[in-house]
Amino acid sequence: MTIKLYCFGESGNSYKAALALELSGLEWEPVFVDFFNGETRTPEFRELNELGEAPFLVDGDFKTGQSGAIQAYVTEKSGKFGGKTSEENYEIFRWVLWDNHKFSSMAGLTRFLMNFLPEDKRPQEVIAFNQGRLKAAYDTLDKHLEGREWIVGDRMTNADLSCCGYLFYDEPFGFDRADWPNIDAWLTRLSATPGWKHPYDLMPGNPSDRA
């Protein structure tokens, strides 16, 4: 049975789940969620996912949301992107939680405020505050990656697939790969992985659709 992932191209959190599915070799298909026209707020979508969020995965009778939970399911089903030891699995979990709380949360919000709101409604003080927090997060990740190819262990794991979620997007939000050489090299390794796709090539939904 084909796994369905409810998602949209502009969503970095959707990308984390979609990229894990794509690289896992599991059979899956994206189902477009029209976020910008309010689909996640409709009764029909809330019946599917009471949290009203994308991504959301449906695999037969099994359903779950939240990118980290979806990645864990992909690992359980495919055997990929987990650690080699219990200690590595906890370290992966630690980085996924860090990403969700301190990294992607700030990157996603900042990118939204800077690119998807009308220019006269963009809260500059909030954006500047978020960018300050993001700079500290970039520094944390860049230092961790010094001398490493991957965030945990010697291969790509869910820690990498989570933390990269917003960093391949072209819209400006205060991130320049050239400023962070270890992050830059890590992203290059990720994008060189066979089967890797840019978020706008992997999922339906693109800012150009609303231009």
C-alpha positions in Angstrom: 0.0 0.0 0.0 1.3 3.4 -0.9 2.0 5.8 2.0 0.3 9.2 1.6 2.0 12.3 2.9 -0.2 15.4 3.2 2.2 18.2 2.6 3.0 21.3 0.6 6.3 22.5 -1.0 6.8 25.6 1.0 6.8 23.7 4.3 10.2 22.9 5.7 8.5 20.5 8.2 6.8 18.7 5.4 10.2 18.5 3.6 11.7 16.7 6.5 9.1 14.0 6.3 9.0 13.9 2.5 12.8 13.7 2.2 13.0 10.8 4.7 10.3 8.9 2.7 12.0 9.6 -0.7 15.4 8.5 0.5 14.1 5.5 2.4 12.9 3.7 -0.7 9.4 3.2 0.6 6.5 3.7 -1.8 4.8 7.0 -1.1 3.0 9.9 -2.7 2.5 13.5 -1.7 -1.0 14.8 -1.2 -1.2 18.6 -1.7 -2.4 20.6 1.3 -3.6 24.1 0.2 -2.2 25.8 3.4 -2.3 29.3 2.0 -6.0 29.1 1.2 -6.8 27.8 4.7 -7.2 24.1 4.1 -5.7 23.1 7.4 -8.4 25.1 9.2 -11.3 23.3 7.5 -13.5 20.8 9.3 -12.5 18.2 6.7 -8.8 18.5 7.4 -9.3 18.7 11.2 -11.2 15.4 10.9 -8.1 13.9 9.3 -5.7 15.6 11.7 -7.1 17.2 14.8 -3.9 19.3 15.2 -4.6 21.0 11.9 -1.0 20.7 10.7 1.1 19.4 7.8 2.8 17.1 7.3 0.5 14.3 8.1 1.1 10.6 7.1 -1.4 8.0 6.3 -0.3 4.4 5.8 -3.3 2.1 5.7 -4.9 2.3 9.2 -1.8 4.0 10.7 -1.8 7.8 10.9 0.5 10.3 12.5 1.6 13.9 12.2 4.7 15.9 13.3 7.8 15.5 11.2 9.8 13.8 14.0 7.1 11.2 14.5 6.9 10.6 10.8 10.7 10.2 10.5 10.6 7.7 13.4 7.9 5.7 11.6 9.9 5.7 8.3 13.0 4.4 10.3 10.9 1.7 11.9 9.5 0.6 8.5 12.6 1.0 6.3 15.4 0.4 8.8 17.1 3.6 7.6 18.2 6.8 9.3 18.4 5.4 12.8 21.5 4.9 15.0 23.7 1.9 15.2 23.4 1.8 19.0 21.0 2.8 21.7 23.2 5.7 22.6 23.2 7.0 19.0 19.4 6.7 18.9 19.1 8.9 21.9 21.6 11.4 20.4 19.5 11.5 17.2 16.4 12.1 19.3 18.2 14.9 21.2 19.1 16.7 17.9 15.6 16.3 16.5 14.1 17.9 19.6 16.7 20.7 19.5 15.8 21.3 15.9 12.1 21.4 16.5 12.4 23.7 19.5 15.3 26.0 18.7 16.2 25.7 15.0 13.4 24.9 12.5 10.8 26.7 14.7 12.7 29.9 14.4 13.8 29.4 10.7 10.3 28.5 9.6 8.6 31.5 11.4 11.2 34.0 10.2 11.0 32.8 6.6 7.2 33.0 6.7 7.3 36.6 8.2 9.9 37.8 5.7 8.5 36.2 2.5 4.8 35.2 2.9 3.3 38.2 4.6 2.6 41.5 2.7 5.6 43.8 3.0 3.7 46.4 5.1 2.7 43.7 7.6 6.1 42.2 8.3 7.0 42.8 12.0 10.6 44.0 11.8 11.4 43.8 15.5 10.1 40.2 15.7 12.2 39.3 12.6 15.3 40.8 14.1 14.8 39.0 17.4 14.3 35.7 15.6 17.3 36.2 13.5 19.4 36.7 16.6 18.2 33.4 18.0 18.9 31.8 14.6 22.4 33.1 14.5 23.1 31.3 17.8 21.6 28.1 16.5 23.6 28.3 13.3 26.7 28.7 15.5 25.8 25.7 17.6 25.3 23.4 14.6 28.3 24.7 12.7 30.6 24.1 15.7 29.1 20.6 16.2 29.8 19.7 12.5 33.5 20.7 12.7 35.4 17.5 11.9 32.2 15.6 11.3 30.4 14.5 8.1 27.0 13.9 9.9 25.4 15.2 13.0 25.3 11.8 14.7 27.6 8.8 13.9 29.1 8.1 10.5 26.0 8.2 8.3 22.9 10.2 7.5 20.3 10.0 10.3 17.0 11.6 11.2 19.1 14.3 13.0 20.4 15.4 9.6 17.0 15.1 7.9 15.4 17.2 10.6 18.0 19.9 10.9 18.2 20.5 7.1 14.5 21.1 6.8 14.6 24.8 6.1 18.1 25.3 4.9 17.7 24.4 1.2 15.0 27.0 0.6 16.0 30.0 -1.6 13.8 32.6 0.1 15.8 35.0 2.3 15.5 34.7 6.0 19.0 35.6 7.3 20.8 32.4 6.4 23.8 32.4 4.0 25.5 29.1 3.7 28.8 30.8 2.9 28.9 32.2 6.5 28.8 28.7 8.0 31.4 26.5 6.3 30.7 23.3 8.2 27.0 23.6 7.6 27.7 24.4 4.0 29.8 21.3 3.5 27.2 19.2 5.3 24.3 20.5 3.1 26.5 19.7 0.1 26.9 16.1 1.3 23.1 15.9 1.8 22.3 17.1 -1.6 24.8 14.8 -3.2 22.9 11.8 -1.8 21.4 9.7 -4.5 17.7 10.4 -4.7 17.9 13.8 -3.0 15.5 16.4 -4.3 14.9 20.1 -3.6 11.7 20.7 -1.6 9.9 22.3 -4.6 10.8 19.3 -6.7 9.7 16.8 -4.1 6.3 18.2 -3.1 3.5 20.1 -4.8 3.2 23.8 -3.9 5.5 26.7 -4.8 5.4 30.5 -4.3 5.2 30.8 -8.0 1.8 29.2 -7.9 0.4 32.3 -6.1 2.4 34.9 -8.1 
